[in-house]
Amino acid sequence: MSNVWLPCGLYHQKYSEDHGWWQTPVIKGKMILLLVLVFIVFPFTLTGYWFGVANMIGYTAMGALGVQLLIGYAGLVTLGHAAFIAVGAYTSALMILHFPWPRFLIDWGLAYPISIIISGILAGIWSVLFGLPSAKVKGFYLILTTMAAQFITVDFLITQYISQIGGRGQAFSLPPGTIKIGPWIIDGELKTYLLMAVLLTLSVTVVANLLRSKVGRAWIAIRDNDIAAETIGINIIWYKLLNFFVAGFIAGLAGAFWISNTAALSPEHFPWFWSLWLVGVILIGGIGSIHGVIFGSIFMVIVMELIQYGVMLLSDVYPDLMIKFLYIKESVFGLVICVFLIFEPRGLSYRWWQIKNYFNLWPFSY
């Protein structure tokens, strides 16, 4: 049978075929269509408001991707991931504003791209530092360790010391023209969107390839049973720390991107609730699924935008709603988590998997 479709009668004869990304022309067509939508159609059809929504979805997805690596693929529960995003954001901002770059790097627009890479590396190293206890503890004790990362990094180091650099008070101002890649100044919502799309695509591609490799299989083995994984020869300490580094690296990229989407950088952008929010995103999207990261981010951002729109409509009748919007947002977040845990515990990615199987196996989809 020709490998044109993907019904129940398709058999792979090689390991490379079984693990290929685009196994049939149909799947290739779907992926090409997705790339066309993201990089060609959306940039010419979205308006200013929807660019902002799309950028928030991408930022959330990059942050949640690191959380998915830790929780979904290695079983390392974290509640302090916002700290590593903050490290990436402040590293990039400090390098742009205060680092003595050679003049040719500034003229060529390479300062910001280099700062993105260094932000990812430093955030990854900082993540490994707080991941060291994972060699001895797990579960509830590891949760406390990652929470310590949040409070030590954001509430203490950044708020009390790093944010005071340059005498700007609590916020770093990012003047127009500061964020530049080559000859292009990232000064509009379209350019910010394209930067987000590129970073998110690269992050997902790297993570997807890692998960198909020896490293990804080791992470999944540790998640399922770390004692059994160590018994068969997997160095669980090394792979756990590597998982923390990769998750922190992606968080650093998310933070470096965020400074292109804001005029001023402040510790208030990285509260502990944001770490909890990212965990909720992967719970809703589906634990152990890259699709879940995307679906969960889209769902949560759109739901919160709809709630904000509803509150604005009702604010003329109930003025206190705007004041209490933060509490409404947190209440809805908790309610949505409870609803999904009860009625859709496997997340939106599982529902997507069922829909795909229905069409792929039709007319035998029963």
Order of alpha helices (4+ residues) and beta strands (2+ residues): alpha-alpha-alpha-alpha-alpha-alpha-alpha-alpha-beta-beta-beta-alpha-alpha-alpha-alpha-beta-alpha-alpha-alpha-alpha-alpha
